[in-house]
Amino acid sequence: MIDIQLSNLMIAFGITLAAGLFTVLGSGMVMFSKNPNPRALAFGLAFAGGAMVFVSLTEIFNKSSAAFAEGYGADKGFAYATFAFLVGLSGIALIDHLVPNPHETLDPHDPKFKENQRNHVARVGLMAALAITAHNFPEGLATFFATLESPSLGLPLAFAIAIHNIPEGISIAAPVYFATRNKKLTVLACLVSGLAEPLGAVLGYTLLKPFLSPAAFGSVFGFISGIMVFLALDELLPSAKRYSDGHETVYGLTSGMAVMALSLVLFRF
């Protein structure tokens, strides 16, 4: 079993908690921003998606392969990492199929939210909160284990997930705030959903702690790689396109990849 220092655990948990709390920023955009900037959000989402895809396929997957190679050799290590990647990809796809992740408009005063539909909108908000909370568990696990193994890897991944959490907060806050006009309740709903990420990290680590080994880390990183690629392609990029009014998506995507690539190069020196 691999020995992990308490300080490393606290750093990993703190970064995961911070990323999860970005969900609350989405509530602020709904309640306090009179003129939200969808194009800026589109760029940010695409940036996060590009960064997430790049780091997943070049860094996290390679760490999975290297961990497996310690016990099984390079060829089998790559094969096992590939299998873990596909399991992670399939697992998050199944979760997304069973519990779809909704995304709402930036504007809580959108015409589709009519005054006589408040009860319906309240139910929409509840379903959005439940769906996003379910998706946040594996995201928290991914951020936690990536940071635990390497803070230089976990920090940019956490940053990408944090940006991704802002529109998730909007998805929860828009219907909740419209239905209740209660700012405290709206923030609380986003906070509870965001806290699912550190909770997922704690539960995942608690369950896996007795089995932590190079092979276990290889499995976790393979799963994380598959999960992150799916989330980027299924949620971040489509959401960016939804808010885009030009080339923000492709500019954000390529910028995210470039910045992530350069940051990983710099961390090696």
Number of C-alpha atoms within 10 A of each C-alpha: 10 12 8 12 9 9 10 15 17 13 15 25 24 15 23 34 23 17 28 31 23 24 31 26 21 25 30 18 22 28 20 10 12 9 10 13 13 17 19 15 23 30 25 25 34 34 30 31 33 30 27 30 25 23 24 24 16 13 17 27 26 21 22 29 29 21 26 27 21 13 13 15 13 15 11 14 22 21 14 22 28 21 16 24 29 16 19 25 21 16 17 21 18 12 14 18 10 10 16 17 21 16 18 20 16 22 19 21 14 12 8 9 17 13 12 9 12 17 14 13 22 19 14 20 25 15 17 27 25 19 20 25 22 20 22 25 22 25 25 30 24 28 33 33 24 27 24 22 17 13 19 16 22 23 19 22 27 28 20 26 30 25 24 28 27 26 29 30 32 28 28 33 35 29 29 29 24 25 24 14 12 12 18 10 14 27 22 14 23 31 19 17 27 31 22 24 30 28 20 24 24 18 15 18 17 11 10 14 15 10 14 17 17 18 22 18 23 29 26 25 29 31 28 29 34 27 24 29 24 22 22 23 16 15 19 30 23 17 21 29 19 15 20 20 12 11 12 21 30 19 16 25 26 17 19 25 21 16 16 24 16 10 14 17 10 10 9 7 5
